[in-house]
């Protein structure tokens, strides 16, 4: 049976808000959250982008929630040796409650140190080597690594959890799905991609699977559609463009090609619980183990209640049929 969690968007929410809504999600009955890991928001209307490791530490210490980064790029703006320490510390704070979601990154966040943005084949090679470095450091041994992309000299992590966290690899193309199957403990995506899930299993992936979906609750469909379009109207582009565009104002320009009406056609907007459940049910039917649901916009409290009290009961009833 599919488990449901809340997806907290670090691009929309301030650090205190993320922590507060994580706590409210737990009180509403959720037992797990996704938290995004960005340096920039996708566009300025979103307005936030905190350092995820500080936020996760606060969630770990004030809730019993399971947490996943959705997702961290461990290959450009933060060296994998530093992320090995960050994830070890977080897992020591929340034993058994953290999954390290990783991906090959987006130029939007990873260009900030002036590195060249390579093609996806190179980014995946970097990701595979970064995962190797991180896992070696999690053993507690003193690591020296001279690889193709990363160098580590006499590094050792002293504060270690009893069990390291699983690493779930994000991907939406065959190469990245095959990487997830080969070196990951699970696979992450944001589409109800049944074909991708089959490819993951066919490629030898035996781990868990997670997926994310957005809705927008508001008192009316019109209000919800306007909010979703204002904050996430660029999302229809997706794919390679989302990985390669370096600045938020470019995503803002892409929004101009859409409209609130088009957004409402693609996203469950408004107070109709059955429509929201149907959009989430597509992920259940695709076979995902965990589905994380994001409420677009500032009205997180009523969005969380809507999901917990109206939408999830419909999904659970469907699962019992």
N, C-alpha and C positions, 0 to 999 in steps of 0.2 A: 504493500500500500504506500502511496506517495505521502511524504511529509511536507508540510507547508511552513514557510518562514516569511519574514518581512525583509524587504530589500530597502535599506536606508541609503539614500543618495547623498553622498558627501558633496556633490556639486550644488545641491539645493539647500542643505541644512547646515547651520552653524555647529561648532563642536558641542556646546551645551545642549542644543536641540537633538543631535544624534543620540547623545547619552540619555536624554529624557525620554525620547520616543522609543528607544530600546527598552527602557524600564516599563513604559506604558504597554509596549507590545507583549512583554512578559506577563504583565498583569492581565492582559486580554486573553492570554492562553497560548501565545506563540512560544516556542522553545528554541528558536534559532533565527539568526539574522545574517544577511549579507551586508557588508559595508564597502563602498567603492573606494579605490585608492587612486586619486588624481592629484596632480600639482595645480592644474587649472580647471575651471568649469568648462563645459562644452561651449557655453555662450554667456555673455555678461548678465543676462536676465536671471540666470540661476544664482550667481552672486557669491558662492562659497567654494571652498576646497581645502579643508583642514588636513593636517598631518595625521594619517590614519592610525599610526602606531600609538599616539597619545590617546586618541579617541577609543581605540580598542582596549587599552589598558583601563580606562575608566569604565567601560562596559563590563570588562572582566571582573572588576572589583566591586561592582554594584548590582550585578545580576548573575543568574546562573545560566544565561543563554549560551548556546553554541554559536560560534562566529566563523565566518569565512570572508576573506578579502576577495572582492569580485571586481577586478583582479589586480594583483601587483605585478609590475614589470620589474624583474630582478636583474636587469642587464644594462641599463644606461644611467639614469639619474642617481640610483643607489646601487653600490657594489654588492654582489651576492654575499660577500663575507660579512658586511654590515647587516644585511637582512637575515642572515643565519642567526646572528646574535639577537636581533629584534624578535624574531619568531620564537626562538628558544625562550626568551624572557616572557613573552606573552603566554606561551604554553605552560611555563612554570606557574604563572598566575592563574591559569584556567586549564588545569590538566584534563585532557580528553575533550575539551570544548572548542578547540581551534583547528580549522582547516586552512591551509595556506593555498589560496587560489592564485595561480600565476598565469601570465600570458606574455606574448611577444611585444605588447605595448602599442601605444599610439604616439605619433609625432607630437601631438598636442601637449603631452606631458614630458616626453623624453628628450625633446630637442633643447631643453633649457641650458644644458652645459656646453652646447656648441658641437656636440657629436654629429657626424654625418648620419643621415637616416638611411640605412641600407635596405635592400630588397628583402622580402619576407623570408626567402631561403636562408639568408644570413641571420636574420633575427631569430629564426628557429634554432639555428646552430648555436647562437649565443645563449638562448634559453636552455638548451640541453646541457651546455657546459656549466651554466650558472646553477642548475639543479644539482649537478654532480658536486660542485664546490660546497653548496649548502648542506647536502647530506653528509659529506665527509666531515664538515665542521660540527654537525650535530652528534657525531660519535664521541666528541670530547678529545680526540687526538690532536696533536700539534700538526697543522697542515701547512705544507709548502706545495704550491701548485703553479706550474708555468704552462698555461694552456694557450690555445690559439687566441682567445679573447680576454682572458682574465689571469692576473697574477696575484698569488697569495704567498706571503713569506712568514713562516713561523707563527701562524695564527692559531689560537686555541680559545674556545668558548668555555668558560668556567661555570656559568650559571645555566645548567641544563635541566630540562624536565626529565622525568623517568622514562617517558616515551615521546619521541619526536612527533610532530603533527604530520598528518597525511598531506601530500601535495597533489592538488587537482589542477590539471592543465586546461586552460581555455583554448577553444579553437572552433572555427567555422568552415575551414577548408580541409580537404583530404590530408594534406601534409601535417597540419597542426593536430588533427584528430589522430593520425597515426603516431605522432610524437606523444600525445596523451596516453595512448595505449601502450607505447613502448617504455616510457620513463615515468609516467604519472601514476598516482594512486587512484585517480578518478578523472572525470571529464566535466567541463563546464561550458555552457553555451547560453545564448539569450534568444534562441528560436526553438519552436516545437519541432525539432529536426529529427524525425523518426529515421530518416535515411542516414543521417550522421551518427545516430546512436547505433544503428545496425553496423555501420562501418567501423565504429569504435570497437564493438564486440568482435566483428570479423577480423579486426587487426590485432586481436589478443587482449583488448582492454577488459579486465574483469572487475574493475573498481566501481565505486559509486558514481552517480551522475547527478549534476545539479543544473538547473536552468532558472533564468529570471524573466519576469514578465511585468509590464507596467499597466496600471489602470489609473483612472482619475475620477475619484468620487467628488461630487459637488451636488448642491440641492437640485440643479437642473443640468440637463445634457449640454445646453448651450454654454453655461458657465464653465463646466468641466472641459469642454472642447476648447474654449478660449484659453484656459489655464494650460492645458496640455500643449497647445500650439505655441503659446508664448515661451514655454520652458523647454519643449522637446520637439518643436516642429521640424527640426533638421533630421530626425531619426530615420525617416524613410530612405535616406541616402545609404547609410550603413556600409557594410562590406569594406572594400579596400580604401574608399575615400575616407571613412572614419578613422582608419589607421594612419593615413598619410598626410592629412591636412594639419598644419602646424599651429594655427591660431584660432581663437574663439570667434573672432569677427568673420572668419570664413564660414564657420558653421551658421552664424547669424545670417549671412547672405543666402545660404542654402534654404533657410527657413522661408525666405520670400517666395520660393517656388511652390509652397504649400498654402494651406488655409485651415482655419478651425474646422471647416466642414470635412476636408480630407483627413484631418487628424482624427475626427470622430468616427470616420469610416474604418480607421485602422486600429484604434484603441478603444477599449470599453470606457466610455465617458458617461458620468451621471450616476443617478441613484438606482439604476436597474441592476439588482443583484444577480438576476439570472443571466444577463448579458456578460457581466464580469465573470461569473462562474464558467460560462461557456468559453471565454477567451483563455481561462486558466486550464480548463479541462483538456484543451488541445495538447498541453504539455503532459498531462496525466496519460492521455491515450497514446502519446508518443513513447511512453515508457520511462520517464525520468523518475528517479528515486526521491528527489527533493525539488520543490519549486518555490522560488522566492518572489514575492509580490511587492511591487513598489507603488505607493500612492504618490502620484505626481502632485506637486503644489504644496502650499503652506498649510493646508487644513489636514495635517497628519492625524490629529486626535480623532476626528470624525471618520477619516479614512480607515484608520486602524479598527475602530468600532464596527464600521460597515463590513470590513473583511471578516472580523471575528464573529460577529453576530448574525450576518445575513449571507455572506458569500461562502465561507468555509462549511457551514452546515449543508448547503446545497452540494458542495463537492464531496463531502463525506457520505451524504446520502447516496449520491451517484456511485460511489465506490463500494457501497454495500449491496448494490443491485446485482 
